[in-house]
Each structure stands twice: as C-alpha cells, then as structure tokens.
Amino acid sequence: MDAAISLKEIAWKRILFFLLLILIPNYLLMQVQITGWVSHSLGLATAIDLTICLPLIIYFFGFRKRVSILVLIGCMFCGLLLANWMIPNEADGYLSYFNNSFIALEAGIIAFEVFIFIIVLKKLPLFIKKIKKEQKNHFHFLLSFSAAIRETFSFENKKLNKFQLVFRILATDISAVYYSLFSWKKKPPIMQNDEGKTFTMHKDGAYLGVFFMLVHAMAIEIVGVHMIIAQFDTILAWVVTVLDIYLLLFIIADYQAIRLSPVVVDSKGLHFQKGIRQYGFVPLNVIQEINENTKSIEEIKQDKKGFSLAIQGIEKERIPHVIELKKPIKVYQFFGYSKKVESIYIKVDDVHEFNVYMQKVENAGNIEREFNGTEGEGGAQASLKSEKD
C-alpha cells in the first residue's frame, strides 16, 4: 500500500461539496444561532457531524482509491478541533466526551507501541548484532534498520511476518528522534577510491531555504495554536502541542538525514535514503541503463512506476538522469509503506561526476555480460572492481 497520496487521487469537488453541506448548517446553528439559544443536544449533534460523520464521508468518498487509516484519524482530529471552535461554551456539555475519547485513542496507540517495544527489548541483543552486520552492507540508518528487522523478526508462520510492518512504522519514529536529537556530531559516509562513490543532493542550498521556512512557521504555530485551543480545553491544547513538537522534530530530522545520507554507489549497487521519507537499494544487476531524463516535473509525478530521488526547493528544477530497471524494486516510505518502481529519476549536486561514474558502472555490467554471458550480482561486482583498477 502506498502511503503517498497524489493530488489527482483526491476528489476535490466531492470533498468541497460535503464540507459545504455539513459545515454551513452547523456554523449557522452554532455561531450565527439562527434558531436561537443552542442547547447541549444541538452541540452534541454538531460534535457527531464534525468528528465522526464528516471524516467518514471524506475518507470513503473523498479519494479515488482507498488510503491509509491514518488519513481517517487525521480527519477526525481536524474535525474535533473544528468542533471545539464552533460549539459555543453554553452548549459544550458533551464535547468533553469527544475530547477524552481522542485522548484515549492516542493512549491506546502509545500502549500498543509500548507492547511492541517490550517484544523488541527481548530480542534486542540479537537485533543489535544484526544491525551492526547490516551497517557493513548498507550505509544509511533506515536501510540498515529495515534489513535488521527482517532478519531478527522473521517467523515460520508467514502471517506473523506482517508484524514487520509495525516495526517499520516504529522505524520512522525512531529515526525522527535519532536524527533530530542524536546525530549532530555524525558525519556523512566517506568512501575510499576502491570502495565506491558518494553523491550529495542538498548542497545547492535550494532545500535549506524551505527547511528554515518550515521550522520558522512551526515554531510560531506551536505557540499560537496552543494559546487558541487552551481557551477551550487545556488538555487538548497540550495534546496538540505535543503533536506539533513531534512534527517539528520530524522536519529537523528530515533535513539532518538529507545532510548525512548521500547517495552511495559501490560494488553492490546504489544505496539511497531521501531524508527519513523514503529509502531503498538498487542492486547493480537490476540496473538496465542510465539515460538523460526528458520528462518534466509534472510528467514524473504522473509516472506511477517511477520514483523521484531529488531534493527540491520552492522552485522545482529539472531532474537530469533516469535509471531504468530490469525489474521492479521496493522503495520504502513513511510508516513502513512501500512502492514498487521501475524507474528512478535522480538529481545530485555534481551532475557531471555522477554521469561519468555511473557510465563506468553501466559499462562494467556490459563487459561482464559480454564475456561471461551472466547478469549475476557477483559478476557485476567483479567487473566494476576491474574497471576501477
């Protein structure tokens, strides 16, 4: 299941219709009070409309394909904030039940994560051993973490292996904390000439401006939103503040991960981690060819089997290269979701150096296939090493 939602998959007209259908009558009843004094029963009806009915309608009818349940929870949360603002004080007798229910839901999610954490704790020694092993094969935190999860928490019953998704969801939270708080003394991986090559994606400064803009906006929002919601419900205000602080850490962590996670090409393949948003690995024997990209940014967005490995600023720049694959690979995304792709559109800081180096990689694979008639990963590795020597 793909966690990312394309704008074309959102039924904007339907969403707008249902928003107007439900919001306008409730606004006239609660704020304008066209029927006179607002009772607690009317306040309850509005709370149900905004926190239950409207989110369910948007979830089932507002998207052209089924999306993550997290979208529904987000819609319910927005509806709850809207209800707290719209329902007047004299009619909010039942509103506290909705606020407490949402807090209970958050507590349930946290309790489930604690339960998973206990399971992880029991296998922690084995997991640490596996992640140290995987760090020798991969160069990025999320890629090593994900591979160690697959090895540590694999069960004979294949149905139980679905719980690996839960661990990948936790990986997003762990990486957010790790990169935002504990990675400031870390340095990007450095490759020796005979080991491979690294390519940064952020040094042109385009994304740095976006990063400072987001941090500045979030800092203002945390204070402003807390003060506004605190006028209605103190507990809910702190819940929102905690979520906003987490989002701020997420933004900081994403930039740190971009800075510390260049694209790495070695004898095994191409390793990449796009912030803490997406990550994956492309074996050399899966690369078919590397071409100049002729598609626009909009055309790339419409390519459902493509993946954009580029860090863009406010002004979207052309992506110079496209890596065509012989067979689909998995790209892991937010909260454990994955997407199968057949093309990777890539933009690095040093375009010329990348072009020259990847041409060597491609030629190495061609030489191996010509003389040995194989497309195996081991042959590609040996050929690449020979080309470098």
Phi, psi and omega in degrees: 000136184268122181285332181286143180244118177285146180299331180288343180273356180264126179274084187299317183296319178295316180299314180299319180299312182291326176298312179295320182298325184260321186287316185299310178300318180293323177295317179296324180287316188276313186266311179283330180055055182291340178262007180098208184303136182265122181273169177296327180295318177294322177298321177296318179298318178294319178299319178295317180301313188278327185261343182239301187295307183298314177300320180295319179296315179295320182296316185271334184242352184268357181229146183277352171215159182294131181247177183298148177298339178297331177295318178297316179297320177296319178296320179295321179295316177297320177297323178294318177299318180295320179295319179297328178280320189281321185284125180291160185302324183287352182237016185260028182298326181263352186295329181298331178296321179291318178299315180293326179295319180292322177297320178296322177297315177299319179296322178296318178297317179296319179298320178295319178295325177294320178299315178297322179298323179295319177299316180298321183300323181293326181258015185301315179303316178294321181296318178298319178297318181291319183291327175295323178293317183289333178294340176281337180265330181235162188245356184242148186302309186292323180293316177294319181298314182296316179296320179294325177298314181298322182282324185279321187248046173261135184238155178295323175282111186298334179295325179291337180293345176296339178291347175299331176300320179298318180293325177291329174296316177297330180300325178297315179296316182295318180294326178298316179290316183299308185288326184281332187243331191238012185247009188290338178263358180285157177234151178299153178298141178244127182256137172283163185303325184269002182257326184155200185215143175247147180225119179281161182234000192238355191283353176285351174083358183296316182282338181300319178296320177296320181299310180296323178296317181293317180297317179298315181295318180294321180298318178292318182296320182303314181289312184295312181295322179299315182294323181291311183290329180299337177292337181256318183205116183293317182296314180298324179298320180287326176299313179297320180297318178298317178295321178294321178294321177298318179297322177296316177298323179298316180295317179295316180298322182297317179293319178299319180294323176298316182293324186264000186232072176290162173292132181242127174244119178227194184290348179269323183159204183252119180256133180216149173215114182266089186062224171248019182272315186213149179202160180179185183215134179244108176297149182301323184287355178266341180286122179271308179198160179239118186238166170287133181280130180249000183271150176279171179301318180294320179293325177294320179298328181280347180282100184290340180258012179249163180222130181266109176260076183210143176255111186254151173266206179294316177272118182283126180260156179296140177268120192282330188237153171227130178259115179271136184251151178286328179213157184296147171239163179268132171248121181274143186233197181310137168053040170084354179287158181223161180219134177272129183233153178242350178221142177237116178268118191236139178226119177241171183292313181262087185296317183296313181298320178297316180300315181295314184293316181291333175295322175297318180297314181296317179296323178299318178294320180295318179298318181296318181291325182292317186270330184248349179063034182228156175237022183290155182293321180298320179295319179296322180295315182296320181294320180297318180296318179298321180296321182290320181295000000 
